[in-house]
Amino acid sequence: MIRKLLNRLRKHKYPNRFLKFYHLNKKRLNNERRSLYDEKRKKGICVRCNDKAVSGIVFCSYHQKKQKKYNRIARS
Ligand SMILES: [Zn+2]
């Protein structure tokens, strides 16, 4: 009985239950993430924090600066 159970666990393709959860729910998780992003963008709220975003972009001035720095490092 216990051996059968262990065999079943070993055959499982996910290394842990967090990955399993992610794989089984990634479609829904990604959709939720995307709709939250869209909602914030429409409302003019920074997508990183909840401050007011600079008009035309999705970040507040603080996160705009951070993003610029990140892009510079990524491109160099
Ligand atoms: Zn921000």
N, CA, C, O and the ligand as a Tripos MOL2 file, in Angstrom:
@<TRIPOS>MOLECULE
protein
  305   303    77     0     0
PROTEIN
NO_CHARGES

@<TRIPOS>ATOM
      1 N           0.8330   -1.2020    0.0000 N.3       1 MET1
      2 CA          0.0000    0.0000    0.0000 C.3       1 MET1
      3 C           0.8700    1.2560    0.0000 C.2       1 MET1
      4 O           0.7180    2.1300   -0.8530 O.2       1 MET1
      5 N           1.7800    1.3340    0.9630 N.am      2 ILE2
      6 CA          2.6730    2.4940    1.0450 C.3       2 ILE2
      7 C           3.6370    2.5290   -0.1420 C.2       2 ILE2
      8 O           3.9570    3.5880   -0.6800 O.2       2 ILE2
      9 N           4.0820    1.3470   -0.5260 N.am      3 ARG3
     10 CA          5.0040    1.2790   -1.6640 C.3       3 ARG3
     11 C           4.3330    1.8030   -2.9340 C.2       3 ARG3
     12 O           4.9490    2.5270   -3.7150 O.2       3 ARG3
     13 N           3.0860    1.4380   -3.1300 N.am      4 LYS4
     14 CA          2.3310    1.9220   -4.2920 C.3       4 LYS4
     15 C           2.2620    3.4510   -4.3050 C.2       4 LYS4
     16 O           2.4210    4.1020   -5.3380 O.2       4 LYS4
     17 N           2.0250    3.9760   -3.1390 N.am      5 LEU5
     18 CA          1.9190    5.4310   -2.9950 C.3       5 LEU5
     19 C           3.2420    6.1100   -3.3370 C.2       5 LEU5
     20 O           3.2720    7.1230   -4.0360 O.2       5 LEU5
     21 N           4.3290    5.5420   -2.8360 N.am      6 LEU6
     22 CA          5.6620    6.0990   -3.1110 C.3       6 LEU6
     23 C           5.9880    6.0380   -4.5970 C.2       6 LEU6
     24 O           6.5370    6.9820   -5.1660 O.2       6 LEU6
     25 N           5.6430    4.9120   -5.2150 N.am      7 ASN7
     26 CA          5.8680    4.7930   -6.6490 C.3       7 ASN7
     27 C           5.1200    5.8630   -7.4270 C.2       7 ASN7
     28 O           5.6440    6.4400   -8.3800 O.2       7 ASN7
     29 N           3.9270    6.1090   -7.0190 N.am      8 ARG8
     30 CA          3.1310    7.1230   -7.6990 C.3       8 ARG8
     31 C           3.7860    8.5050   -7.5660 C.2       8 ARG8
     32 O           3.8170    9.2850   -8.5190 O.2       8 ARG8
     33 N           4.3000    8.7860   -6.3850 N.am      9 LEU9
     34 CA          4.9600   10.0690   -6.1600 C.3       9 LEU9
     35 C           6.2230   10.1920   -7.0050 C.2       9 LEU9
     36 O           6.5160   11.2510   -7.5610 O.2       9 LEU9
     37 N           6.9580    9.0990   -7.0900 N.am     10 ARG10
     38 CA          8.2080    9.1190   -7.8450 C.3      10 ARG10
     39 C           7.9580    9.3280   -9.3320 C.2      10 ARG10
     40 O           8.7560    9.9670  -10.0190 O.2      10 ARG10
     41 N           6.8570    8.7910   -9.8230 N.am     11 LYS11
     42 CA          6.5340    8.9190  -11.2440 C.3      11 LYS11
     43 C           6.0630   10.3290  -11.6030 C.2      11 LYS11
     44 O           6.0020   10.7060  -12.7730 O.2      11 LYS11
     45 N           5.7410   11.0750  -10.5910 N.am     12 HIS12
     46 CA          5.2180   12.4120  -10.8390 C.3      12 HIS12
     47 C           6.2120   13.2730  -11.5940 C.2      12 HIS12
     48 O           7.4000   13.2820  -11.2720 O.2      12 HIS12
     49 N           5.7350   13.9990  -12.5980 N.am     13 LYS13
     50 CA          6.6790   14.7390  -13.4320 C.3      13 LYS13
     51 C           7.1070   16.0870  -12.8470 C.2      13 LYS13
     52 O           8.0350   16.7130  -13.3570 O.2      13 LYS13
     53 N           6.4550   16.5270  -11.8060 N.am     14 TYR14
     54 CA          6.8470   17.8090  -11.2090 C.3      14 TYR14
     55 C           7.7520   17.5780  -10.0020 C.2      14 TYR14
     56 O           7.4410   16.7510   -9.1440 O.2      14 TYR14
     57 N           8.8730   18.3050   -9.9280 N.am     15 PRO15
     58 CA          9.7940   18.1170   -8.8040 C.3      15 PRO15
     59 C           9.2170   18.5580   -7.4590 C.2      15 PRO15
     60 O           9.5990   18.0250   -6.4180 O.2      15 PRO15
     61 N           8.3100   19.5170   -7.4750 N.am     16 ASN16
     62 CA          7.6510   19.8920   -6.2140 C.3      16 ASN16
     63 C           6.2680   20.4640   -6.4800 C.2      16 ASN16
     64 O           5.9150   20.7880   -7.6140 O.2      16 ASN16
     65 N           5.5020   20.5780   -5.4170 N.am     17 ARG17
     66 CA          4.0940   20.9720   -5.5980 C.3      17 ARG17
     67 C           3.9210   22.4200   -6.0490 C.2      17 ARG17
     68 O           2.8780   22.7900   -6.5890 O.2      17 ARG17
     69 N           4.9590   23.2420   -5.8200 N.am     18 PHE18
     70 CA          4.8510   24.6280   -6.2700 C.3      18 PHE18
     71 C           4.9510   24.7090   -7.7830 C.2      18 PHE18
     72 O           4.2160   25.4540   -8.4320 O.2      18 PHE18
     73 N           5.8770   23.9260   -8.3360 N.am     19 LEU19
     74 CA          5.9920   23.8690   -9.7950 C.3      19 LEU19
     75 C           4.7550   23.2520  -10.4180 C.2      19 LEU19
     76 O           4.2820   23.6920  -11.4660 O.2      19 LEU19
     77 N           4.2370   22.2190   -9.7520 N.am     20 LYS20
     78 CA          3.0220   21.5950  -10.2490 C.3      20 LYS20
     79 C           1.8870   22.6180  -10.2980 C.2      20 LYS20
     80 O           1.1720   22.7270  -11.2940 O.2      20 LYS20
     81 N           1.7410   23.3580   -9.2130 N.am     21 PHE21
     82 CA          0.7090   24.3850   -9.1570 C.3      21 PHE21
     83 C           0.9130   25.4050  -10.2730 C.2      21 PHE21
     84 O          -0.0380   25.8080  -10.9420 O.2      21 PHE21
     85 N           2.1610   25.8140  -10.4650 N.am     22 TYR22
     86 CA          2.4550   26.7990  -11.4980 C.3      22 TYR22
     87 C           2.0750   26.2700  -12.8770 C.2      22 TYR22
     88 O           1.4280   26.9620  -13.6630 O.2      22 TYR22
     89 N           2.4950   25.0070  -13.1650 N.am     23 HIS23
     90 CA          2.2100   24.4410  -14.4780 C.3      23 HIS23
     91 C           0.7220   24.2710  -14.7200 C.2      23 HIS23
     92 O           0.2320   24.5030  -15.8260 O.2      23 HIS23
     93 N           0.0130   23.8700  -13.6920 N.am     24 LEU24
     94 CA         -1.4200   23.6410  -13.8600 C.3      24 LEU24
     95 C          -2.2040   24.9450  -13.9480 C.2      24 LEU24
     96 O          -3.3130   24.9720  -14.4830 O.2      24 LEU24
     97 N          -1.6370   26.0140  -13.4300 N.am     25 ASN25
     98 CA         -2.3870   27.2800  -13.3610 C.3      25 ASN25
     99 C          -1.7560   28.4230  -14.1370 C.2      25 ASN25
    100 O          -2.2250   29.5580  -14.0480 O.2      25 ASN25
    101 N          -0.7060   28.1510  -14.8940 N.am     26 LYS26
    102 CA          0.0390   29.2720  -15.4920 C.3      26 LYS26
    103 C          -0.8010   30.1020  -16.4690 C.2      26 LYS26
    104 O          -0.6300   31.3160  -16.5810 O.2      26 LYS26
    105 N          -1.7070   29.4240  -17.1690 N.am     27 LYS27
    106 CA         -2.5600   30.1590  -18.0990 C.3      27 LYS27
    107 C          -3.3920   31.1960  -17.3490 C.2      27 LYS27
    108 O          -3.4580   32.3660  -17.7270 O.2      27 LYS27
    109 N          -4.0200   30.7300  -16.2800 N.am     28 ARG28
    110 CA         -4.8530   31.6210  -15.4790 C.3      28 ARG28
    111 C          -4.0170   32.6930  -14.7930 C.2      28 ARG28
    112 O          -4.4130   33.8570  -14.7350 O.2      28 ARG28
    113 N          -2.8440   32.2900  -14.2670 N.am     29 LEU29
    114 CA         -1.9810   33.2500  -13.5820 C.3      29 LEU29
    115 C          -1.5160   34.3430  -14.5300 C.2      29 LEU29
    116 O          -1.5140   35.5240  -14.1840 O.2      29 LEU29
    117 N          -1.1170   33.9300  -15.7440 N.am     30 ASN30
    118 CA         -0.6550   34.9200  -16.7210 C.3      30 ASN30
    119 C          -1.7700   35.8560  -17.1370 C.2      30 ASN30
    120 O          -1.5570   37.0580  -17.2890 O.2      30 ASN30
    121 N          -2.9710   35.3000  -17.3230 N.am     31 ASN31
    122 CA         -4.1120   36.1460  -17.6730 C.3      31 ASN31
    123 C          -4.4040   37.1610  -16.5830 C.2      31 ASN31
    124 O          -4.6800   38.3270  -16.8620 O.2      31 ASN31
    125 N          -4.3400   36.7090  -15.3410 N.am     32 GLU32
    126 CA         -4.6030   37.6160  -14.2330 C.3      32 GLU32
    127 C          -3.5580   38.7120  -14.1690 C.2      32 GLU32
    128 O          -3.8720   39.8800  -13.9410 O.2      32 GLU32
    129 N          -2.3070   38.3160  -14.3740 N.am     33 ARG33
    130 CA         -1.2250   39.2940  -14.3390 C.3      33 ARG33
    131 C          -1.4220   40.3310  -15.4440 C.2      33 ARG33
    132 O          -1.2620   41.5320  -15.2220 O.2      33 ARG33
    133 N          -1.7730   39.8470  -16.6370 N.am     34 ARG34
    134 CA         -1.9440   40.7380  -17.7720 C.3      34 ARG34
    135 C          -3.1020   41.7000  -17.5440 C.2      34 ARG34
    136 O          -2.9870   42.8900  -17.8360 O.2      34 ARG34
    137 N          -4.2150   41.1910  -17.0260 N.am     35 SER35
    138 CA         -5.3670   42.0730  -16.8510 C.3      35 SER35
    139 C          -5.1080   43.1080  -15.7620 C.2      35 SER35
    140 O          -5.6070   44.2300  -15.8380 O.2      35 SER35
    141 N          -4.3280   42.7340  -14.7500 N.am     36 LEU36
    142 CA         -3.9730   43.6930  -13.7110 C.3      36 LEU36
    143 C          -3.1030   44.8040  -14.3000 C.2      36 LEU36
    144 O          -3.2800   45.9810  -13.9870 O.2      36 LEU36
    145 N          -2.1700   44.4110  -15.1510 N.am     37 TYR37
    146 CA         -1.2850   45.3650  -15.8330 C.3      37 TYR37
    147 C          -2.1050   46.3390  -16.6740 C.2      37 TYR37
    148 O          -1.9090   47.5530  -16.6090 O.2      37 TYR37
    149 N          -3.0350   45.7850  -17.4690 N.am     38 ASP38
    150 CA         -3.8930   46.6290  -18.3140 C.3      38 ASP38
    151 C          -4.7170   47.5970  -17.4880 C.2      38 ASP38
    152 O          -4.8540   48.7750  -17.8180 O.2      38 ASP38
    153 N          -5.2650   47.0620  -16.3960 N.am     39 GLU39
    154 CA         -6.1010   47.8900  -15.5290 C.3      39 GLU39
    155 C          -5.3090   49.0670  -14.9760 C.2      39 GLU39
    156 O          -5.7850   50.2020  -14.9840 O.2      39 GLU39
    157 N          -4.1020   48.7930  -14.4970 N.am     40 LYS40
    158 CA         -3.2630   49.8400  -13.9310 C.3      40 LYS40
    159 C          -2.8780   50.8540  -14.9990 C.2      40 LYS40
    160 O          -2.8590   52.0600  -14.7520 O.2      40 LYS40
    161 N          -2.5730   50.3470  -16.1890 N.am     41 ARG41
    162 CA         -2.1760   51.2340  -17.2840 C.3      41 ARG41
    163 C          -3.3130   52.1920  -17.6390 C.2      41 ARG41
    164 O          -3.0960   53.3860  -17.8480 O.2      41 ARG41
    165 N          -4.5240   51.6450  -17.7010 N.am     42 LYS42
    166 CA         -5.6830   52.4750  -18.0280 C.3      42 LYS42
    167 C          -5.9480   53.5340  -16.9620 C.2      42 LYS42
    168 O          -6.3530   54.6550  -17.2680 O.2      42 LYS42
    169 N          -5.7110   53.1560  -15.7000 N.am     43 LYS43
    170 CA         -5.9630   54.0790  -14.6020 C.3      43 LYS43
    171 C          -4.8290   55.0750  -14.4000 C.2      43 LYS43
    172 O          -4.9610   56.0210  -13.6230 O.2      43 LYS43
    173 N          -3.7090   54.8650  -15.1010 N.am     44 GLY44
    174 CA         -2.5590   55.7550  -14.9360 C.3      44 GLY44
    175 C          -1.8210   55.5210  -13.6370 C.2      44 GLY44
    176 O          -1.2920   56.4520  -13.0300 O.2      44 GLY44
    177 N          -1.7890   54.2530  -13.2110 N.am     45 ILE45
    178 CA         -1.0720   53.8850  -11.9900 C.3      45 ILE45
    179 C           0.1860   53.1140  -12.3780 C.2      45 ILE45
    180 O           0.1680   52.2920  -13.2940 O.2      45 ILE45
    181 N           1.2790   53.3910  -11.6650 N.am     46 CYS46
    182 CA          2.5260   52.6580  -11.8890 C.3      46 CYS46
    183 C           2.2900   51.1630  -11.7340 C.2      46 CYS46
    184 O           1.6340   50.7380  -10.7830 O.2      46 CYS46
    185 N           2.8210   50.3490  -12.6650 N.am     47 VAL47
    186 CA          2.6000   48.9050  -12.5950 C.3      47 VAL47
    187 C           3.5050   48.2210  -11.5620 C.2      47 VAL47
    188 O           3.2940   47.0560  -11.2230 O.2      47 VAL47
    189 N           4.5110   48.9500  -11.0640 N.am     48 ARG48
    190 CA          5.4140   48.3640  -10.0650 C.3      48 ARG48
    191 C           4.9230   48.6620   -8.6480 C.2      48 ARG48
    192 O           4.8760   47.7800   -7.7910 O.2      48 ARG48
    193 N           4.5610   49.9180   -8.4260 N.am     49 CYS49
    194 CA          4.0080   50.2710   -7.1300 C.3      49 CYS49
    195 C           2.6050   50.7950   -7.4080 C.2      49 CYS49
    196 O           2.0730   50.5310   -8.4860 O.2      49 CYS49
    197 N           1.9940   51.5080   -6.5080 N.am     50 ASN50
    198 CA          0.6570   52.0050   -6.8070 C.3      50 ASN50
    199 C           0.6090   53.5340   -6.8530 C.2      50 ASN50
    200 O          -0.4390   54.1470   -6.6510 O.2      50 ASN50
    201 N           1.7720   54.1300   -7.1250 N.am     51 ASP51
    202 CA          1.8290   55.5850   -7.2740 C.3      51 ASP51
    203 C           1.2650   56.0020   -8.6220 C.2      51 ASP51
    204 O           1.0390   55.1820   -9.5120 O.2      51 ASP51
    205 N           1.0450   57.3040   -8.7410 N.am     52 LYS52
    206 CA          0.5700   57.8340  -10.0080 C.3      52 LYS52
    207 C           1.6780   57.7010  -11.0630 C.2      52 LYS52
    208 O           2.8290   58.0600  -10.8110 O.2      52 LYS52
    209 N           1.3210   57.1830  -12.2420 N.am     53 ALA53
    210 CA          2.3130   57.0070  -13.2960 C.3      53 ALA53
    211 C           2.5410   58.3090  -14.0520 C.2      53 ALA53
    212 O           1.6550   59.1620  -14.1080 O.2      53 ALA53
    213 N           3.7310   58.4640  -14.6330 N.am     54 VAL54
    214 CA          4.0190   59.5810  -15.5240 C.3      54 VAL54
    215 C           3.1820   59.3700  -16.7810 C.2      54 VAL54
    216 O           3.1260   58.2550  -17.3000 O.2      54 VAL54
    217 N           2.5330   60.4170  -17.2790 N.am     55 SER55
    218 CA          1.6200   60.2240  -18.4000 C.3      55 SER55
    219 C           2.3520   59.7030  -19.6350 C.2      55 SER55
    220 O           3.4340   60.1850  -19.9680 O.2      55 SER55
    221 N           1.7650   58.7260  -20.3060 N.am     56 GLY56
    222 CA          2.3620   58.1370  -21.4950 C.3      56 GLY56
    223 C           3.1410   56.8680  -21.2240 C.2      56 GLY56
    224 O           3.3490   56.0700  -22.1380 O.2      56 GLY56
    225 N           3.5730   56.6620  -20.0030 N.am     57 ILE57
    226 CA          4.2690   55.4260  -19.6630 C.3      57 ILE57
    227 C           3.5970   54.7300  -18.4880 C.2      57 ILE57
    228 O           2.7150   55.2910  -17.8370 O.2      57 ILE57
    229 N           4.0310   53.4950  -18.2270 N.am     58 VAL58
    230 CA          3.3470   52.7080  -17.1980 C.3      58 VAL58
    231 C           4.0370   52.7620  -15.8440 C.2      58 VAL58
    232 O           3.6470   52.0460  -14.9220 O.2      58 VAL58
    233 N           5.0600   53.6050  -15.7130 N.am     59 PHE59
    234 CA          5.7740   53.7030  -14.4490 C.3      59 PHE59
    235 C           5.6180   55.0720  -13.8030 C.2      59 PHE59
    236 O           5.3510   56.0580  -14.4900 O.2      59 PHE59
    237 N           5.7800   55.1360  -12.4960 N.am     60 CYS60
    238 CA          5.8950   56.4080  -11.8050 C.3      60 CYS60
    239 C           7.3100   56.9410  -12.0680 C.2      60 CYS60
    240 O           8.1230   56.2450  -12.6760 O.2      60 CYS60
    241 N           7.6070   58.1480  -11.6250 N.am     61 SER61
    242 CA          8.9200   58.7090  -11.9340 C.3      61 SER61
    243 C          10.0510   57.8930  -11.3100 C.2      61 SER61
    244 O          11.1230   57.7500  -11.8980 O.2      61 SER61
    245 N           9.8010   57.3640  -10.1200 N.am     62 TYR62
    246 CA         10.8140   56.5410   -9.4510 C.3      62 TYR62
    247 C          11.1180   55.2770  -10.2550 C.2      62 TYR62
    248 O          12.2820   54.9560  -10.4960 O.2      62 TYR62
    249 N          10.0730   54.5620  -10.6670 N.am     63 HIS63
    250 CA         10.2800   53.3160  -11.4030 C.3      63 HIS63
    251 C          10.7090   53.5690  -12.8440 C.2      63 HIS63
    252 O          11.3310   52.7070  -13.4660 O.2      63 HIS63
    253 N          10.3840   54.7330  -13.3740 N.am     64 GLN64
    254 CA         10.8890   55.0900  -14.7030 C.3      64 GLN64
    255 C          12.4170   55.1860  -14.6530 C.2      64 GLN64
    256 O          13.1180   54.6760  -15.5270 O.2      64 GLN64
    257 N          12.9090   55.8530  -13.6070 N.am     65 LYS65
    258 CA         14.3620   55.9750  -13.4380 C.3      65 LYS65
    259 C          15.0140   54.6050  -13.2790 C.2      65 LYS65
    260 O          16.0500   54.3210  -13.8810 O.2      65 LYS65
    261 N          14.3910   53.7650  -12.4620 N.am     66 LYS66
    262 CA         14.9270   52.4160  -12.2520 C.3      66 LYS66
    263 C          14.9530   51.6340  -13.5640 C.2      66 LYS66
    264 O          15.9200   50.9340  -13.8660 O.2      66 LYS66
    265 N          13.8850   51.7650  -14.3310 N.am     67 GLN67
    266 CA         13.7730   51.0470  -15.5980 C.3      67 GLN67
    267 C          14.8150   51.5360  -16.5950 C.2      67 GLN67
    268 O          15.3980   50.7390  -17.3290 O.2      67 GLN67
    269 N          15.0480   52.8400  -16.6230 N.am     68 LYS68
    270 CA         16.0560   53.4050  -17.5280 C.3      68 LYS68
    271 C          17.4360   52.8630  -17.1950 C.2      68 LYS68
    272 O          18.2160   52.5090  -18.0800 O.2      68 LYS68
    273 N          17.7180   52.8060  -15.8980 N.am     69 LYS69
    274 CA         18.9950   52.2690  -15.4430 C.3      69 LYS69
    275 C          19.1220   50.8000  -15.8480 C.2      69 LYS69
    276 O          20.1690   50.3590  -16.3230 O.2      69 LYS69
    277 N          18.0440   50.0630  -15.6530 N.am     70 TYR70
    278 CA         18.0430   48.6380  -15.9940 C.3      70 TYR70
    279 C          18.2680   48.4300  -17.4900 C.2      70 TYR70
    280 O          19.0410   47.5610  -17.8910 O.2      70 TYR70
    281 N          17.5920   49.2280  -18.3080 N.am     71 ASN71
    282 CA         17.7430   49.1210  -19.7580 C.3      71 ASN71
    283 C          19.1610   49.4320  -20.2050 C.2      71 ASN71
    284 O          19.7010   48.7820  -21.1000 O.2      71 ASN71
    285 N          19.7630   50.4470  -19.5640 N.am     72 ARG72
    286 CA         21.1250   50.8320  -19.9150 C.3      72 ARG72
    287 C          22.0840   49.6740  -19.6360 C.2      72 ARG72
    288 O          22.9650   49.3740  -20.4420 O.2      72 ARG72
    289 N          21.8970   49.0320  -18.4850 N.am     73 ILE73
    290 CA         22.7520   47.8990  -18.1310 C.3      73 ILE73
    291 C          22.5050   46.7270  -19.0910 C.2      73 ILE73
    292 O          23.4450   46.0580  -19.5210 O.2      73 ILE73
    293 N          21.2390   46.4900  -19.4190 N.am     74 ALA74
    294 CA         20.8870   45.3700  -20.2850 C.3      74 ALA74
    295 C          21.4290   45.5470  -21.6930 C.2      74 ALA74
    296 O          21.7580   44.5690  -22.3650 O.2      74 ALA74
    297 N          21.5240   46.7940  -22.1420 N.am     75 ARG75
    298 CA         21.9720   47.0510  -23.5210 C.3      75 ARG75
    299 C          23.4860   47.1150  -23.6470 C.2      75 ARG75
    300 O          24.0380   46.8750  -24.7210 O.2      75 ARG75
    301 N          24.1530   47.4390  -22.5490 N.am     76 SER76
    302 CA         25.6110   47.6210  -22.6570 C.3      76 SER76
    303 C          26.3550   46.2770  -22.7380 C.2      76 SER76
    304 O          27.5820   46.2550  -22.8320 O.2      76 SER76
    305 ZN          6.3260   52.9970   -9.2180 Zn       77 ZN77
@<TRIPOS>BOND
     1     1     2 1
     2     2     3 1
     3     3     4 2
     4     3     5 am
     5     5     6 1
     6     6     7 1
     7     7     8 2
     8     7     9 am
     9     9    10 1
    10    10    11 1
    11    11    12 2
    12    11    13 am
    13    13    14 1
    14    14    15 1
    15    15    16 2
    16    15    17 am
    17    17    18 1
    18    18    19 1
    19    19    20 2
    20    19    21 am
    21    21    22 1
    22    22    23 1
    23    23    24 2
    24    23    25 am
    25    25    26 1
    26    26    27 1
    27    27    28 2
    28    27    29 am
    29    29    30 1
    30    30    31 1
    31    31    32 2
    32    31    33 am
    33    33    34 1
    34    34    35 1
    35    35    36 2
    36    35    37 am
    37    37    38 1
    38    38    39 1
    39    39    40 2
    40    39    41 am
    41    41    42 1
    42    42    43 1
    43    43    44 2
    44    43    45 am
    45    45    46 1
    46    46    47 1
    47    47    48 2
    48    47    49 am
    49    49    50 1
    50    50    51 1
    51    51    52 2
    52    51    53 am
    53    53    54 1
    54    54    55 1
    55    55    56 2
    56    55    57 am
    57    57    58 1
    58    58    59 1
    59    59    60 2
    60    59    61 am
    61    61    62 1
    62    62    63 1
    63    63    64 2
    64    63    65 am
    65    65    66 1
    66    66    67 1
    67    67    68 2
    68    67    69 am
    69    69    70 1
    70    70    71 1
    71    71    72 2
    72    71    73 am
    73    73    74 1
    74    74    75 1
    75    75    76 2
    76    75    77 am
    77    77    78 1
    78    78    79 1
    79    79    80 2
    80    79    81 am
    81    81    82 1
    82    82    83 1
    83    83    84 2
    84    83    85 am
    85    85    86 1
    86    86    87 1
    87    87    88 2
    88    87    89 am
    89    89    90 1
    90    90    91 1
    91    91    92 2
    92    91    93 am
    93    93    94 1
    94    94    95 1
    95    95    96 2
    96    95    97 am
    97    97    98 1
    98    98    99 1
    99    99   100 2
   100    99   101 am
   101   101   102 1
   102   102   103 1
   103   103   104 2
   104   103   105 am
   105   105   106 1
   106   106   107 1
   107   107   108 2
   108   107   109 am
   109   109   110 1
   110   110   111 1
   111   111   112 2
   112   111   113 am
   113   113   114 1
   114   114   115 1
   115   115   116 2
   116   115   117 am
   117   117   118 1
   118   118   119 1
   119   119   120 2
   120   119   121 am
   121   121   122 1
   122   122   123 1
   123   123   124 2
   124   123   125 am
   125   125   126 1
   126   126   127 1
   127   127   128 2
   128   127   129 am
   129   129   130 1
   130   130   131 1
   131   131   132 2
   132   131   133 am
   133   133   134 1
   134   134   135 1
   135   135   136 2
   136   135   137 am
   137   137   138 1
   138   138   139 1
   139   139   140 2
   140   139   141 am
   141   141   142 1
   142   142   143 1
   143   143   144 2
   144   143   145 am
   145   145   146 1
   146   146   147 1
   147   147   148 2
   148   147   149 am
   149   149   150 1
   150   150   151 1
   151   151   152 2
   152   151   153 am
   153   153   154 1
   154   154   155 1
   155   155   156 2
   156   155   157 am
   157   157   158 1
   158   158   159 1
   159   159   160 2
   160   159   161 am
   161   161   162 1
   162   162   163 1
   163   163   164 2
   164   163   165 am
   165   165   166 1
   166   166   167 1
   167   167   168 2
   168   167   169 am
   169   169   170 1
   170   170   171 1
   171   171   172 2
   172   171   173 am
   173   173   174 1
   174   174   175 1
   175   175   176 2
   176   175   177 am
   177   177   178 1
   178   178   179 1
   179   179   180 2
   180   179   181 am
   181   181   182 1
   182   182   183 1
   183   183   184 2
   184   183   185 am
   185   185   186 1
   186   186   187 1
   187   187   188 2
   188   187   189 am
   189   189   190 1
   190   190   191 1
   191   191   192 2
   192   191   193 am
   193   193   194 1
   194   194   195 1
   195   195   196 2
   196   195   197 am
   197   197   198 1
   198   198   199 1
   199   199   200 2
   200   199   201 am
   201   201   202 1
   202   202   203 1
   203   203   204 2
   204   203   205 am
   205   205   206 1
   206   206   207 1
   207   207   208 2
   208   207   209 am
   209   209   210 1
   210   210   211 1
   211   211   212 2
   212   211   213 am
   213   213   214 1
   214   214   215 1
   215   215   216 2
   216   215   217 am
   217   217   218 1
   218   218   219 1
   219   219   220 2
   220   219   221 am
   221   221   222 1
   222   222   223 1
   223   223   224 2
   224   223   225 am
   225   225   226 1
   226   226   227 1
   227   227   228 2
   228   227   229 am
   229   229   230 1
   230   230   231 1
   231   231   232 2
   232   231   233 am
   233   233   234 1
   234   234   235 1
   235   235   236 2
   236   235   237 am
   237   237   238 1
   238   238   239 1
   239   239   240 2
   240   239   241 am
   241   241   242 1
   242   242   243 1
   243   243   244 2
   244   243   245 am
   245   245   246 1
   246   246   247 1
   247   247   248 2
   248   247   249 am
   249   249   250 1
   250   250   251 1
   251   251   252 2
   252   251   253 am
   253   253   254 1
   254   254   255 1
   255   255   256 2
   256   255   257 am
   257   257   258 1
   258   258   259 1
   259   259   260 2
   260   259   261 am
   261   261   262 1
   262   262   263 1
   263   263   264 2
   264   263   265 am
   265   265   266 1
   266   266   267 1
   267   267   268 2
   268   267   269 am
   269   269   270 1
   270   270   271 1
   271   271   272 2
   272   271   273 am
   273   273   274 1
   274   274   275 1
   275   275   276 2
   276   275   277 am
   277   277   278 1
   278   278   279 1
   279   279   280 2
   280   279   281 am
   281   281   282 1
   282   282   283 1
   283   283   284 2
   284   283   285 am
   285   285   286 1
   286   286   287 1
   287   287   288 2
   288   287   289 am
   289   289   290 1
   290   290   291 1
   291   291   292 2
   292   291   293 am
   293   293   294 1
   294   294   295 1
   295   295   296 2
   296   295   297 am
   297   297   298 1
   298   298   299 1
   299   299   300 2
   300   299   301 am
   301   301   302 1
   302   302   303 1
   303   303   304 2
@<TRIPOS>SUBSTRUCTURE
     1 MET1         2 RESIDUE 1 A MET
     2 ILE2         6 RESIDUE 1 A ILE
     3 ARG3        10 RESIDUE 1 A ARG
     4 LYS4        14 RESIDUE 1 A LYS
     5 LEU5        18 RESIDUE 1 A LEU
     6 LEU6        22 RESIDUE 1 A LEU
     7 ASN7        26 RESIDUE 1 A ASN
     8 ARG8        30 RESIDUE 1 A ARG
     9 LEU9        34 RESIDUE 1 A LEU
    10 ARG10       38 RESIDUE 1 A ARG
    11 LYS11       42 RESIDUE 1 A LYS
    12 HIS12       46 RESIDUE 1 A HIS
    13 LYS13       50 RESIDUE 1 A LYS
    14 TYR14       54 RESIDUE 1 A TYR
    15 PRO15       58 RESIDUE 1 A PRO
    16 ASN16       62 RESIDUE 1 A ASN
    17 ARG17       66 RESIDUE 1 A ARG
    18 PHE18       70 RESIDUE 1 A PHE
    19 LEU19       74 RESIDUE 1 A LEU
    20 LYS20       78 RESIDUE 1 A LYS
    21 PHE21       82 RESIDUE 1 A PHE
    22 TYR22       86 RESIDUE 1 A TYR
    23 HIS23       90 RESIDUE 1 A HIS
    24 LEU24       94 RESIDUE 1 A LEU
    25 ASN25       98 RESIDUE 1 A ASN
    26 LYS26      102 RESIDUE 1 A LYS
    27 LYS27      106 RESIDUE 1 A LYS
    28 ARG28      110 RESIDUE 1 A ARG
    29 LEU29      114 RESIDUE 1 A LEU
    30 ASN30      118 RESIDUE 1 A ASN
    31 ASN31      122 RESIDUE 1 A ASN
    32 GLU32      126 RESIDUE 1 A GLU
    33 ARG33      130 RESIDUE 1 A ARG
    34 ARG34      134 RESIDUE 1 A ARG
    35 SER35      138 RESIDUE 1 A SER
    36 LEU36      142 RESIDUE 1 A LEU
    37 TYR37      146 RESIDUE 1 A TYR
    38 ASP38      150 RESIDUE 1 A ASP
    39 GLU39      154 RESIDUE 1 A GLU
    40 LYS40      158 RESIDUE 1 A LYS
    41 ARG41      162 RESIDUE 1 A ARG
    42 LYS42      166 RESIDUE 1 A LYS
    43 LYS43      170 RESIDUE 1 A LYS
    44 GLY44      174 RESIDUE 1 A GLY
    45 ILE45      178 RESIDUE 1 A ILE
    46 CYS46      182 RESIDUE 1 A CYS
    47 VAL47      186 RESIDUE 1 A VAL
    48 ARG48      190 RESIDUE 1 A ARG
    49 CYS49      194 RESIDUE 1 A CYS
    50 ASN50      198 RESIDUE 1 A ASN
    51 ASP51      202 RESIDUE 1 A ASP
    52 LYS52      206 RESIDUE 1 A LYS
    53 ALA53      210 RESIDUE 1 A ALA
    54 VAL54      214 RESIDUE 1 A VAL
    55 SER55      218 RESIDUE 1 A SER
    56 GLY56      222 RESIDUE 1 A GLY
    57 ILE57      226 RESIDUE 1 A ILE
    58 VAL58      230 RESIDUE 1 A VAL
    59 PHE59      234 RESIDUE 1 A PHE
    60 CYS60      238 RESIDUE 1 A CYS
    61 SER61      242 RESIDUE 1 A SER
    62 TYR62      246 RESIDUE 1 A TYR
    63 HIS63      250 RESIDUE 1 A HIS
    64 GLN64      254 RESIDUE 1 A GLN
    65 LYS65      258 RESIDUE 1 A LYS
    66 LYS66      262 RESIDUE 1 A LYS
    67 GLN67      266 RESIDUE 1 A GLN
    68 LYS68      270 RESIDUE 1 A LYS
    69 LYS69      274 RESIDUE 1 A LYS
    70 TYR70      278 RESIDUE 1 A TYR
    71 ASN71      282 RESIDUE 1 A ASN
    72 ARG72      286 RESIDUE 1 A ARG
    73 ILE73      290 RESIDUE 1 A ILE
    74 ALA74      294 RESIDUE 1 A ALA
    75 ARG75      298 RESIDUE 1 A ARG
    76 SER76      302 RESIDUE 1 A SER
    77 ZN77       305 GROUP 0 **** ****
